[in-house]
Amino acid sequence: MPSFFHLASALVFILIVSHSCHAQQDYLDAHNTARASVGVEPLTWDDQVVAYAQQCSSQLATDCNLVHSHGQYGENLAAGSGDFMTAMKAVEMWVDEKQYYHHDSNTCDEGQVCGHYT
């Protein structure tokens, strides 16, 4: 199964709008640190899905309307500018939802969002 980052049950798709470029290792390291903390195997890079992500992000860039593609991969979208939005910051924003998530019941605290984390 091709994957942008290979996940057991889902795929995380990242769109970072930034003035600087980040190496693929930045994305992997940020995700894999978070995954290791909960005993989930590390992610790997897949150029085929990177091409899909590039196609989606090019479409999103035409109107700056961050909407999910509803395509073959799951995705988390994040946007920012300047030094604020780094690979680590995007992952941190999603992982911050962990505090509201209950793994045993696969539920989220009422009124909170956990979908980016899960």
ABEGO torsion letter per residue (X at the ends): XBBABBBAABBBBBBBBBABBBBAAAAAAAAAAAAAAAGBBBBBBBAAAAAAAAAAAAAAAAAGBBBBAGBABBBBBBBBBEAABBAAAAAAAAAAAAAABBAAAGBBBBGBBAAAAX
